[in-house]
């Protein structure tokens, strides 16, 4: 019997703390019946009656499933789904952005060609140096 009373007391305490955090974390505009600070005071000072009143009278109604968004796999490019993402406000800004992208791509291609030319030149010099080392310097016919 004592264990049951202890279990109920612990469950009541856990529920009270949960409801207190639920009140604190609730959106102020959606709280029903009373202002949010008053609900926090009720839950804090009436540990048995306050949480029940919060769940019955004050807790914001849950959103219907349809308004929470689509159910299913996420889109392949979620960054495009944000309504406030950056967009060009005029065609000139869009053209400027595209021009900078083309310039950056051209610069990257130029650097890649330079690196490739250096690698080819170094390989050619290594191959030439290996062939020069194969010849006998004492042999005048070569």
VENLINLIN-V258571 format. One record per backbone hydrogen bond with DSSP energy under -1.0 kcal/mol. CO is the residue of the C=O (numbers start at 1). NH is the residue of the N-H. E is the energy in kcal/mol with one decimal. If there is no record, write none. Layout:
BEGIN
CO | NH | E
CO | NH | E
END
This chain:
BEGIN
1 | 5 | -2.0
2 | 6 | -2.5
3 | 7 | -2.8
4 | 8 | -2.5
5 | 9 | -2.1
6 | 10 | -2.4
7 | 11 | -2.5
8 | 12 | -2.5
9 | 13 | -2.2
10 | 14 | -2.6
11 | 15 | -2.5
12 | 16 | -2.3
13 | 17 | -2.4
14 | 18 | -2.5
15 | 19 | -2.6
16 | 20 | -2.3
17 | 21 | -2.3
18 | 22 | -2.2
19 | 23 | -2.6
20 | 24 | -2.2
21 | 25 | -2.4
27 | 30 | -1.0
32 | 34 | -2.6
35 | 39 | -1.9
36 | 40 | -2.3
37 | 41 | -2.0
38 | 42 | -2.4
39 | 43 | -2.7
40 | 44 | -2.3
41 | 45 | -2.6
42 | 46 | -1.9
46 | 50 | -2.9
49 | 53 | -2.4
50 | 54 | -2.5
51 | 55 | -2.3
52 | 56 | -2.2
53 | 57 | -3.3
54 | 59 | -3.0
58 | 32 | -2.4
64 | 67 | -1.1
77 | 80 | -1.7
78 | 81 | -1.5
82 | 85 | -1.3
90 | 94 | -1.8
91 | 95 | -2.5
92 | 96 | -2.4
93 | 97 | -2.3
94 | 98 | -2.5
95 | 99 | -2.6
96 | 100 | -2.3
97 | 101 | -2.2
98 | 102 | -2.5
99 | 103 | -2.5
100 | 104 | -2.5
101 | 105 | -2.5
102 | 106 | -2.6
103 | 107 | -2.4
104 | 108 | -2.1
105 | 109 | -2.3
106 | 110 | -2.5
107 | 111 | -2.4
108 | 112 | -2.2
109 | 113 | -2.4
110 | 114 | -2.3
111 | 115 | -2.4
112 | 116 | -2.4
113 | 117 | -2.7
114 | 118 | -2.5
115 | 119 | -2.4
116 | 120 | -2.4
117 | 121 | -2.7
118 | 122 | -2.6
119 | 123 | -2.3
120 | 124 | -2.7
121 | 125 | -2.6
122 | 126 | -2.2
123 | 127 | -2.6
124 | 128 | -2.6
125 | 129 | -2.4
126 | 130 | -2.1
127 | 131 | -2.0
128 | 132 | -2.3
129 | 133 | -1.6
136 | 139 | -1.2
END
